[in-house]
Amino acid sequence: MQEVITPAGRLRGVLSVPGDKSISHRYAMLASVAEGVSIIQNYSSGADCHSTLACIRGLGIDVLVEGRTVTVHGRGLHGYRAPSADLDAGNSGSTIRMLSGLLAGQRFKCRLVGDESLSQRPMQRIMGPLAQMGAKLSAREGKFPPLEIEGGELVPLDYVMPVASAQVKSCVLLAGLHAAGETTVREPAATRDHTEVALREFGAEIHRGDGWAKVKGPARLRPLHLRAPGDLSSAAFFLVAGAAVPGSNLVIEGVGVNPTRAALIDFLASAGAQVRVLNSGLRSGEPSGDLEVSGSRLKGGLIDGRLAAALIDEIPVLAVLGAVSEEGLTVRDAAELRIKETDRIEAVAGNMRRMGVQIETFDDGFHIPGGQRFRSGTVLSQGDHRIAMAFAVAALMADGPVTIEGSEAASVSFPESWSTLRGIVG
């Protein structure tokens, strides 16, 4: 499919974004092993999160979807039934990696598969610690999906992650729900803590400190009535657009502003964006608020080290900000971008060049000089939702219409993205 985006004079309006993907995944998984019926409001409309629902249905869990409200009939920690077919995670790395933690403690064998893109994403980071806990795992070429898991009785683990990853941390903590004793995960840099927050809300015994988290098993989880905040990663596209298009003013309602995700807001402010958090508060343990952004004089900046890990999902759209900023943008220590839905470093670079923007790539990032203009033309999503949406933002500032090939990729996280975008062009 194609989407044609025309340049915008300015952006104005109040909008909302789908429920947070990361939180929706976790709520659904934990609700499926809670002891009773949980209701999740504002569940993500993205395809990835519905892949999670499909997988837990395949494990014998009743799930009802009514618009953005999801009802999950949890059957307890050992309530999953052996699936009659492969569990299809679609394009969702979150689904396959985190659900593997819960499956590692089940007393049956199952197989997780995915689409062509997911089938090229490595799984060794979760296979190692789960094997240490007692699960038996095998994968194509020892690392790629399909991923076969034979679960059983698990032992607790004190695991030091070689690379910071919220998905790996979550996988090990979820497996720890089955193990008799304390399972600890130590991370080299802080990652998003949605799993720890959700575990506490569901009643697990979890403790946290600087660079570590541990959960005590075996656990019994209580059912909950929850509401997922708006997805900050989806809001990122509109925050960059609102800051980069002169004369704009946007308010994005009810967005999650968890401190482990707030690096985005802090970076935008440091780059010169006028961003404010309004009406902030806690809901289901997660902080949320309204985000207001206005057209700004953008300086650009540097993303490296721990900041690169914290902003890994937002880097494609921040590349767009870098091109129109005064000083440009340099990204280092972000080699993880090369093993996402696509090689996002090359996908960003290829589309920048198609739009007449200079960029230099490195093994672990790129440099984009500032003060550049986007040309009209055609860009490729490469089947990646974040690439599709990032270059929709670039198109708003181009010198003519831009065609986005493969625009349907946006449905992975934000099916309403194109209509939302059209609604704020003033």
C-alpha positions in Angstrom: 0.0 0.0 0.0 1.0 3.6 -0.5 0.3 6.8 1.5 1.0 10.2 0.0 1.9 12.9 2.5 1.8 16.5 1.5 3.8 19.3 3.2 2.2 21.0 6.1 2.1 24.7 6.8 1.6 24.0 10.5 0.1 21.3 12.8 -2.7 22.0 15.3 -5.0 20.0 17.5 -5.6 17.7 20.4 -5.1 14.0 19.7 -4.6 10.6 21.4 -2.4 7.7 20.6 -3.1 3.9 21.1 -2.4 2.3 24.4 1.2 1.7 25.2 2.5 -1.4 23.3 5.0 -2.4 25.9 2.5 -2.2 28.7 -0.3 -3.8 26.8 1.9 -6.9 26.1 2.7 -7.2 29.7 -0.8 -6.7 31.0 -2.2 -9.4 28.7 0.5 -11.9 29.6 0.2 -11.4 33.3 -3.6 -11.4 33.2 -3.4 -14.8 31.4 -1.6 -16.3 34.4 -3.6 -14.4 37.1 -6.3 -16.3 39.0 -9.4 -14.8 37.6 -10.8 -12.2 35.2 -8.8 -9.1 34.3 -10.1 -6.2 32.3 -7.6 -4.0 30.3 -8.9 -0.7 28.9 -7.1 1.3 26.2 -5.3 -1.9 25.1 -3.0 -1.2 22.1 -4.7 -1.4 18.7 -1.4 -2.4 17.1 -1.0 -5.8 15.4 1.9 -6.8 17.7 -0.2 -6.6 20.8 -2.9 -8.6 19.1 -0.3 -11.3 18.3 0.1 -11.6 22.0 -3.6 -12.1 22.5 -3.7 -14.7 19.7 -0.9 -16.6 21.4 -2.5 -16.7 24.8 -5.7 -17.8 23.2 -3.7 -20.6 21.6 -2.7 -21.6 25.1 -6.3 -22.1 26.2 -7.0 -18.7 27.7 -10.4 -17.1 26.9 -9.9 -13.5 25.6 -12.7 -11.1 24.6 -11.9 -8.0 22.6 -14.4 -5.1 22.4 -12.9 -2.1 20.8 -9.9 -1.1 22.9 -11.2 -3.1 26.0 -9.8 -6.6 26.5 -11.1 -9.1 29.0 -8.7 -12.0 29.9 -9.9 -15.0 31.8 -6.7 -16.0 33.7 -6.3 -19.6 34.8 -3.3 -19.2 37.2 0.4 -19.8 36.7 -0.1 -23.4 35.4 -3.4 -22.9 33.6 -2.0 -22.9 30.1 -2.9 -25.9 28.0 -0.6 -27.4 25.4 -1.3 -25.7 22.1 -2.7 -27.7 19.2 -0.7 -25.6 16.7 2.3 -23.3 16.5 2.0 -20.1 18.4 2.3 -17.3 15.9 4.0 -14.1 17.2 3.6 -12.3 13.8 6.1 -9.5 13.7 6.3 -9.1 17.5 9.7 -9.6 19.2 8.1 -8.6 22.5 5.6 -11.5 22.2 8.1 -14.2 21.3 10.8 -13.1 23.8 8.6 -12.3 26.9 6.0 -15.1 26.4 9.0 -17.5 26.3 9.6 -16.7 29.9 6.1 -17.9 30.9 6.3 -20.9 28.6 9.6 -22.1 30.1 7.8 -23.1 33.3 5.0 -25.0 31.6 5.0 -28.8 31.6 4.6 -29.2 27.8 6.4 -28.6 24.6 5.4 -25.8 22.1 6.7 -23.9 19.2 6.7 -20.2 18.6 6.9 -18.9 15.0 6.7 -15.5 13.3 6.7 -13.7 10.0 9.6 -13.4 7.7 11.1 -10.4 9.6 10.7 -11.9 13.0 12.2 -15.2 11.7 15.5 -13.3 11.1 15.8 -11.9 14.6 18.2 -13.6 17.0 16.9 -15.3 20.2 20.1 -16.4 21.9 19.8 -13.7 24.6 16.7 -15.4 26.0 17.7 -18.9 25.2 20.8 -18.8 27.4 19.2 -17.7 30.7 16.1 -19.9 30.2 18.3 -22.9 29.6 20.2 -22.1 32.8 16.9 -22.2 34.6 16.1 -25.7 33.3 14.0 -25.2 30.2 15.0 -27.0 26.9 15.1 -24.8 23.9 16.0 -25.2 20.2 15.9 -22.8 17.3 16.8 -22.7 13.6 20.6 -22.5 13.3 20.6 -22.3 17.0 19.3 -18.8 17.2 16.4 -17.9 14.8 12.7 -18.7 15.1 10.9 -21.0 15.0 11.7 -21.4 18.7 10.8 -24.7 20.4 10.4 -24.7 24.1 10.0 -27.7 26.4 9.2 -26.3 29.8 9.3 -27.9 33.2 10.4 -27.2 36.8 12.7 -24.2 36.9 15.4 -23.2 39.3 16.0 -19.6 40.3 18.8 -17.7 38.6 21.0 -14.7 39.3 21.5 -13.4 35.8 23.9 -10.7 34.7 22.7 -9.4 31.3 25.6 -8.7 28.9 23.5 -6.2 27.0 20.8 -4.0 28.3 17.4 -5.2 27.1 14.0 -4.8 28.7 12.7 -7.8 26.7 15.4 -10.1 28.1 15.0 -8.8 31.6 11.2 -9.3 31.4 11.6 -12.8 30.0 13.8 -13.9 32.9 11.6 -12.3 35.5 8.5 -13.9 34.0 10.3 -17.3 34.1 11.2 -16.5 37.7 7.5 -16.6 38.6 7.7 -20.4 38.3 11.0 -21.0 40.1 11.1 -21.8 43.9 13.1 -18.9 45.2 14.4 -15.5 44.1 15.3 -14.9 40.5 17.5 -11.8 40.0 18.3 -9.9 36.8 21.2 -7.4 36.8 21.4 -5.0 33.9 24.4 -2.9 32.6 22.1 0.1 31.9 18.6 1.0 33.1 15.9 -0.2 30.7 12.1 0.4 30.9 10.6 -1.0 34.1 7.0 -1.8 32.9 7.4 -5.5 33.9 8.4 -4.7 37.4 5.6 -2.2 37.8 3.0 -4.6 36.4 4.3 -7.5 38.5 3.9 -5.4 41.6 0.3 -4.4 40.6 -0.6 -8.1 40.0 0.6 -9.0 43.5 4.0 -10.6 42.8 6.7 -10.2 45.4 9.3 -8.1 43.6 12.2 -6.0 44.8 14.3 -3.5 42.9 17.5 -1.6 43.3 20.0 0.3 41.3 20.6 -1.9 38.2 18.8 -5.0 39.5 15.4 -6.5 40.0 14.3 -9.8 41.6 11.1 -11.7 41.8 10.1 -14.5 44.2 8.4 -17.6 43.0 6.3 -19.6 42.8 3.9 -16.7 42.5 0.1 -16.3 42.7 -1.2 -13.3 40.7 -4.5 -11.5 41.4 -6.8 -10.3 38.6 -7.0 -6.6 38.0 -9.0 -3.8 36.2 -6.3 -1.8 34.4 -6.0 1.0 31.9 -2.9 1.2 29.6 -1.6 4.8 29.1 -1.0 6.2 25.6 2.1 4.9 23.9 5.0 7.3 24.2 6.8 5.7 21.3 3.8 6.4 19.1 3.5 9.9 20.5 7.2 10.5 19.6 6.3 11.0 15.9 3.8 13.8 16.7 6.2 15.3 19.3 8.9 15.6 16.7 6.5 16.8 14.0 5.0 19.5 16.4 8.5 20.7 17.3 9.9 20.7 13.8 7.0 22.3 11.8 7.0 26.0 12.5 3.9 27.5 14.0 2.6 24.2 15.3 0.9 23.4 18.6 -0.2 19.9 19.6 -1.6 18.3 22.7 -1.4 14.5 23.0 -3.6 13.3 25.8 -3.0 10.6 28.4 0.5 9.5 27.4 2.6 7.3 29.6 5.5 9.2 31.1 7.2 6.4 33.0 10.7 7.8 34.2 12.4 4.9 32.4 10.9 6.2 29.1 11.1 9.9 29.9 14.6 10.1 28.2 12.7 11.0 25.1 11.1 14.1 26.6 14.4 15.1 28.3 16.3 14.7 25.0 13.7 16.7 23.0 14.0 19.5 25.6 17.8 19.4 25.4 17.5 19.6 21.6 15.5 22.8 21.9 11.9 21.4 21.6 9.2 23.2 23.6 7.6 20.2 25.4 5.5 20.3 28.6 3.9 17.6 30.6 0.4 18.6 31.9 -2.1 16.9 34.2 0.3 14.2 35.3 -0.7 11.4 37.7 -0.6 7.6 38.4 -2.9 5.0 37.1 -2.4 1.2 37.5 1.1 2.1 38.9 2.1 3.9 35.7 2.6 7.7 35.5 0.8 9.4 32.6 0.0 13.0 31.5 -0.9 15.2 28.6 2.0 16.3 26.4 2.0 19.8 24.7 4.6 20.6 22.0 5.1 23.7 20.0 7.1 24.7 16.9 10.7 25.2 18.1 14.2 26.3 17.2 15.9 22.9 17.2 19.6 22.5 18.1 20.1 18.8 17.5 22.4 16.8 19.7 24.3 13.5 20.5 22.7 10.1 21.4 25.2 7.6 22.7 25.9 5.2 25.6 22.9 4.7 28.0 20.9 7.3 26.2 21.1 5.2 23.0 19.7 2.2 24.8 16.9 4.4 26.3 15.9 5.9 23.0 16.4 2.9 20.7 12.8 2.8 19.4 12.7 6.6 18.9 16.0 7.0 17.0 14.4 6.8 13.5 12.1 9.8 14.0 14.8 11.7 16.0 17.0 11.3 12.8 14.3 13.4 11.1 14.7 16.1 13.8 18.5 16.0 13.4 18.3 16.8 9.7 16.3 20.0 10.2 18.1 21.1 13.4 20.9 23.6 13.5 23.7 21.3 14.6 22.5 17.9 13.3 22.4 14.6 15.1 25.0 12.0 15.9 24.0 8.5 17.1 26.5 6.0 18.4 26.3 2.8 20.5 23.1 1.8 18.8 24.1 -1.3 16.9 20.8 -2.9 18.3 19.1 -0.9 15.5 20.5 -3.3 12.9 18.5 -6.3 14.4 15.1 -4.7 14.7 12.2 -5.3 12.3 14.7 -4.3 9.6 18.2 -2.8 9.7 17.0 0.6 10.9 20.4 2.3 10.3 20.4 1.4 6.7 16.6 2.0 6.3 17.0 5.5 7.8 20.1 6.2 5.6 18.5 5.0 2.4 15.4 7.1 2.8 17.3 10.2 3.9 19.3 9.9 0.7 16.1 9.4 -1.4 14.9 12.7 0.1 18.2 14.5 -0.6 19.6 14.5 2.9 23.2 13.8 3.6 24.0 11.0 6.2 27.1 9.1 7.2 26.5 5.7 8.7 28.6 3.7 11.2 28.4 0.1 12.4 26.6 1.4 15.5 24.8 4.6 14.3 25.0 7.5 12.0 25.7 11.3 11.7 23.3 13.7 10.0 24.5 17.3 9.5 21.9 19.9 10.4 20.3 22.6 8.3 19.1 20.3 5.6 15.8 20.3 3.6 13.8 17.3 2.6 12.9 16.8 -1.1 9.7 15.2 -2.4 9.9 11.7 -3.8 9.3 8.1 -2.7 10.5 6.4 0.5 10.3 2.7 1.5 9.0 1.5 4.9 11.0 -1.8 4.5 8.0 -3.3 6.4 8.9 -1.4 9.5 6.3 0.6 11.3 8.8 3.1 12.8 10.4 3.8 9.5 7.1 4.4 7.8 6.0 6.9 10.5 9.4 8.6 10.8 9.4 9.5 7.1 5.8 10.6 7.3 7.1 13.3 9.7 9.9 14.1 7.2 7.3 14.4 4.5 5.5 17.2 6.4 8.6 19.3 5.8 9.4 18.3 2.3 9.3 20.6 -0.8 6.5 18.5 -2.3 4.4 15.4 -1.9 6.2 12.2 -0.6 4.9 8.7 -1.3 5.5 6.1 1.4 5.6 2.6 0.0 4.6 -0.1 2.4 2.6 2.3 4.5 0.5 -0.6 5.9 3.5 -1.4 8.2 2.3 1.3 10.6 -0.6 -0.9 11.6 1.9 -3.0 13.7 1.8 -0.3 16.4 -0.6 2.5 15.3 -3.3 1.5 12.7 -5.0 4.9 13.1 -1.7 6.8 12.4 -2.6 8.1 8.9 -6.0 9.4 9.8 -4.6 11.0 13.0 -1.9 12.7 11.0 -4.4 14.1 8.4 -6.5 15.4 11.3 -3.9 17.8 12.6 -2.6 19.3 9.4 -3.7 23.0 9.7 
